[in-house]
């Protein structure tokens, strides 16, 4: 599969919290956390669970930096 996004970060699923429609997925990336919200259907389709190795694909038109 080819993807235009270049910001791919591999990590381990640390937490999955399912709601009625959406779910929160926390990925451990080198000791930092990446948090994503995806649909519960996507969680089920991927068979996503704690401990899974995943790739977070980050595509954004804007990144803000605060000091």
VEXVO-189690 format. One record per atom (N, C-alpha, C, CB): residue in three letters; x, y, z. Coordinates in steps of 0.2 Angstrom, whole numbers, padded with zeros to 4 digits, always signed. Each point is the difference from the previous one (the first is absolute). Glycine has a CB too. Example, Ala and Ser with C-alpha at 12.3 -4.5 7.8 and 13.67 -1.06 7.14 Angstrom:
REM residues 2
ALA+0066-0028+0039;ALA-0004+0006+0000;ALA+0004+0006+0000;ALA-0009-0006+0006;SER+0007+0011-0010;SER+0004+0006+0001;SER-0004+0005+0003;SER+0006-0003-0010;
This chain:
REM residues 67
UNK+0004-0006+0000;UNK-0004+0006+0000;UNK+0004+0006+0000;UNK-0009-0006+0006;UNK+0008+0011-0010;UNK+0004+0006+0000;UNK-0005+0006+0003;UNK+0007-0004-0011;UNK-0003+0008+0015;UNK-0004+0005+0003;UNK+0004+0007+0000;UNK-0005-0009+0008;UNK+0001+0014-0009;UNK+0004+0006-0001;UNK+0003+0003+0006;UNK-0008+0002-0010;UNK+0005-0003+0016;UNK+0002+0002+0006;UNK+0007-0002+0002;UNK-0011+0000+0004;UNK+0016+0004-0002;UNK+0007-0002+0001;UNK+0001-0001+0008;UNK+0003+0006-0011;UNK-0007-0003+0015;UNK+0001+0000+0007;UNK-0003-0007+0003;UNK+0000+0013+0001;UNK+0004-0018-0001;UNK-0002-0007+0002;UNK+0004-0001+0007;UNK-0003-0004-0012;UNK+0000+0003+0017;UNK+0003-0002+0006;UNK-0002-0007+0003;UNK+0001+0013+0003;UNK+0004-0017-0002;UNK-0002-0007+0002;UNK+0000+0000+0008;UNK+0005-0005-0011;UNK-0010+0002+0014;UNK+0000-0001+0007;UNK-0005-0006+0002;UNK+0002+0013+0001;UNK-0003-0013+0005;UNK-0004-0005+0003;UNK-0006+0002+0003;UNK+0010-0006+0003;UNK-0016+0003-0004;UNK-0006+0002+0003;UNK+0000+0000+0008;UNK-0006-0004-0011;UNK+0005+0009+0014;UNK+0000+0000+0007;UNK-0007+0000+0004;UNK+0011+0006-0001;UNK-0016-0003-0003;UNK-0006+0000+0003;UNK-0005+0001-0006;UNK+0004+0005+0011;UNK-0010-0008-0010;UNK-0006+0000-0004;UNK-0006+0001+0004;UNK+0005-0007-0009;UNK-0008+0013+0008;UNK-0006+0002+0004;UNK-0006+0001-0005;UNK+0007+0005+0009;UNK-0012-0010-0009;UNK-0005+0000-0005;UNK-0006+0004+0003;UNK+0003-0011-0005;UNK-0006+0015+0001;UNK-0006+0004+0002;UNK-0006-0004-0005;UNK+0006+0011+0003;UNK-0011-0007-0003;UNK-0006-0003-0004;UNK+0002+0000-0008;UNK-0008+0004+0009;UNK+0011+0001-0011;UNK+0002+0001-0007;UNK+0007+0001-0001;UNK-0011+0004-0002;UNK+0014+0000+0006;UNK+0007+0001-0001;UNK+0005-0003+0005;UNK-0003+0011-0005;UNK+0009-0012+0004;UNK+0005-0003+0005;UNK+0006+0004+0000;UNK-0005-0011-0002;UNK+0008+0011+0008;UNK+0006+0003+0001;UNK+0006-0005+0000;UNK-0005+0009+0007;UNK+0010-0008-0011;UNK+0006-0005+0000;UNK+0006+0004+0002;UNK-0006-0007-0009;UNK+0009+0004+0014;UNK+0007+0003+0002;UNK+0005-0004-0002;UNK-0005+0005+0010;UNK+0010-0002-0014;UNK+0006-0004-0002;UNK+0006+0002+0003;UNK-0006-0001-0011;UNK+0010-0003+0013;UNK+0007+0001+0003;UNK+0005+0001-0005;UNK-0003-0006+0011;UNK+0006+0012-0012;UNK+0005+0001-0005;UNK+0006+0002+0003;UNK-0009+0003-0009;UNK+0014-0007+0010;UNK+0006+0001+0003;UNK-0001+0004+0007;UNK+0005+0000-0011;UNK-0009-0002+0015;UNK-0002+0003+0007;UNK-0004+0005+0000;UNK+0011-0003+0002;UNK-0013+0006-0008;UNK-0005+0005-0001;UNK-0007-0003-0002;UNK+0009+0009-0003;UNK-0014-0005+0004;UNK-0007-0003-0002;UNK-0003+0004-0006;UNK-0002-0003+0012;UNK+0000-0001-0016;UNK-0004+0003-0006;UNK-0007-0002+0002;UNK+0010+0000-0009;UNK-0015+0005+0009;UNK-0007-0002+0001;UNK-0004+0002-0006;UNK+0001+0002+0012;UNK-0005-0007-0014;UNK-0004+0000-0006;UNK-0008-0002+0002;UNK+0010-0002-0008;UNK-0014+0005+0004;UNK-0007-0002+0000;UNK-0002-0003-0006;UNK-0003+0009+0009;UNK+0000-0015-0009;UNK-0002-0003-0006;UNK-0007-0004+0002;UNK+0012-0002-0005;UNK-0015+0000+0000;UNK-0007-0003+0001;UNK+0001-0007+0003;UNK-0005+0006-0010;UNK+0000-0008+0014;UNK+0000-0006+0003;UNK+0000-0006-0006;UNK-0006+0005+0011;UNK+0002-0003-0016;UNK+0000-0005-0006;UNK+0008-0001-0002;UNK-0012+0004-0004;UNK+0016+0001+0003;UNK+0007-0001-0002;UNK+0004-0004+0005;UNK-0001+0011-0006;UNK-0001-0010+0013;UNK+0004-0004+0005;UNK-0002-0007-0001;UNK-0001+0009+0008;UNK-0005-0011-0009;UNK-0002-0007-0001;UNK+0002-0002-0007;UNK-0010+0002+0007;UNK+0010+0001-0012;UNK+0003-0002-0007;UNK+0007-0001+0000;UNK-0009+0007-0005;UNK+0013-0003+0009;UNK+0007-0001+0001;UNK+0002-0006+0005;UNK+0002+0012-0003;UNK-0007-0013+0007;UNK+0001-0005+0006;UNK+0005+0003+0005;UNK-0002-0010-0008;UNK+0002+0017+0008;UNK+0005+0003+0004;UNK-0001-0001+0008;UNK+0000+0009-0009;UNK+0006-0011+0012;UNK+0000-0001+0007;UNK+0007+0002+0003;UNK-0008-0009-0002;UNK+0008+0010+0009;UNK+0006+0002+0003;UNK+0005-0005-0001;UNK-0007+0006+0009;UNK+0013-0003-0011;UNK+0006-0004-0001;UNK+0001-0001-0007;UNK-0002-0006+0010;UNK-0002+0008-0015;UNK+0001+0000-0007;UNK+0005+0005-0002;UNK-0012-0004-0002;UNK+0016+0002-0003;UNK+0004+0004-0003;UNK-0003+0004-0006;UNK+0010-0007+0003;UNK-0010+0013-0003;UNK-0004+0004-0005;UNK+0004+0006-0003;UNK-0011-0003+0006;UNK+0009+0006-0011;UNK+0003+0006-0003;UNK-0005+0005+0000;UNK+0008-0007-0007;UNK-0006+0013+0010;UNK-0004+0006+0000;UNK+0002+0004-0006;UNK-0001+0000+0013;UNK-0004+0001-0017;UNK+0001+0004-0006;UNK-0003+0007+0002;UNK+0000-0010-0008;UNK+0005+0015+0008;UNK-0002+0007+0002;UNK+0000+0004-0006;UNK+0004-0001+0011;UNK-0010+0004-0013;UNK+0000+0005-0006;UNK-0004+0006+0002;UNK+0000-0010-0008;UNK+0003+0015+0008;UNK-0003+0007+0003;UNK+0002+0005-0005;UNK+0001-0004+0012;UNK-0005+0009-0012;UNK+0002+0006-0004;UNK+0003+0005+0004;UNK-0009-0002-0008;UNK+0009+0001+0015;UNK+0003+0005+0004;UNK+0002-0003+0006;UNK-0008+0009-0004;UNK+0014-0007+0006;UNK+0003-0002+0007;UNK+0002+0006+0004;UNK+0004-0011-0005;UNK-0007+0012+0011;UNK+0002+0006+0004;UNK+0005-0002+0005;UNK-0011+0004-0002;UNK+0016+0000+0003;UNK+0005-0001+0005;UNK-0001+0005+0006;UNK+0008-0005-0009;UNK-0008+0003+0015;UNK-0001+0005+0006;UNK+0006-0001+0004;UNK-0012+0000+0000;UNK+0015+0005+0003;UNK+0006+0000+0004;UNK-0002+0003+0007;UNK+0008+0000-0009;
